Amino acid sequence: MADRLQLEVHDIEVQVLTGIYSEETHLPQPLRISITVDLICPDRFAPDTPLSASKNYLDLKHAATGALPPGVHFTLIEGVADHICETLFLQDARVTAVQVKIVKLAIAEAGESIGVTLVRDRR
């Protein structure tokens, strides 16, 4: 079995146009997004291994922030997760799988986490 490197960025808070109810469709909603990416990795990580052997964590953050198209309304947060996955697959051919967890912060009443997790393998 080959080694697998997982890069993680958790708890990014972002405002996204999403929702199906009339009160949700005209204003961005706060979402908390966490991303885990499976990446093909080299056999070893020596002390002088360059960044090119891994992936910049800021690429993951960018997929959940700057890469989301401004002004686009995602009916479902599953669509947001899908867009993040596709962005990460397009960024780097070494990405073999992406997990995106999205929590809808505006609908929590007692601190619970309500949302989805999409796990997508490269096709």
N, C-alpha and C positions, 0 to 999 in steps of 0.2 A: 504494500500500500504506500503510495506517495505521500510525502508531507504536504500539508496545506497550511498556508499562512492566512490568518484572519485579521483584517484591519477593522477597527471599530471607532465610530464616532457616535456618541450618545447624547440625547437630550438637547438637540438643536431646536430652539423655538423660532417658529417662522409664521408669518401671516399669509394665508392662502385663501383665495376665493374658492370655496367649496360648500356643498350642501344641497339638499333637495327641497327644504322648506322655504317659504317666501321670506321669512326673517333671516335666512342664511345666505340668500342668493345675491345680495347687493353689497355686502361688506365682507372683507377678509376675516377669516377665523384663525384664532391661534392654534397651532398644531405643535406637538412635541415629536420630533423625528429622531429615530436612532437607526443607524446603518451598520451592518456587518458585511464585509466583502471577503469572499474566499479568493485567494490569489495564488497562482502557481509560483512556487518559490524555489530558489536554488538549493543545492544539497547542504550548504553551510552558510552561516552568516559570520564571517570573520570580523575582527574589530575594525578593519578598514573597508568593509563592504560599502559600496556607494549606494546612494538613494535609488538609483536606477534598478537595483535588485529587488526593491520593494515598491511602494506607491506612496505618494504624498497624501497625508491625511486630509489636507485641505481640499483635495479633489473630491473626497467624499462629502465634505461640508458644502462645497460648491454645488454638487448635484442636488442638494436639498434646499439651496438658497438661490444663488444667482442663475442656476440653470433652469429653474422653474419659470415658465413663460409669464411675463407680467400681463395682467389683464385677462388671462384665460381662466374661466370658471370650470373647475373639476366637479362634476356632479357628485362623484363618490371619492372618498379619500383613497380608495383602491387605485383610482386613476393617478393620483399623486404618487403613490408608491410605484406604480408601473413606470411612470415617467422617470423617476429616480433610478430605477433598475436599468432602464434602457440607456440613460445617460452614462451610467458607469460602465456598461458593456461597450458602448461606443468609445469611451475614453481610453480603454486599455484592454488589449486582447488577452492579457493574462488573468483577467477577472473571470472566474469560473462560475461563481454564484453570488447572489446578492440577497440579503435579508433586510427588509425595511419595516420598521415598527412605527406606526403613527398613532398618537393619542390625541383625541379631540379635547382640548382643554376647556372649551366653553360649555360643554355639556356635563362636566363633572359636578356633582352636587355635594359630595362628602369626601372629596379627595381621591375618589376611585379613578382608575385608568380605563378609559373606554376608547377602543380603537381597533386597529387591524395590524396583522403582521403578514407581509407577503414575502415568500421565499421563492426566488426564481433562479433556475440554473440556466447557464448559457445554452442557447438552442443551436 
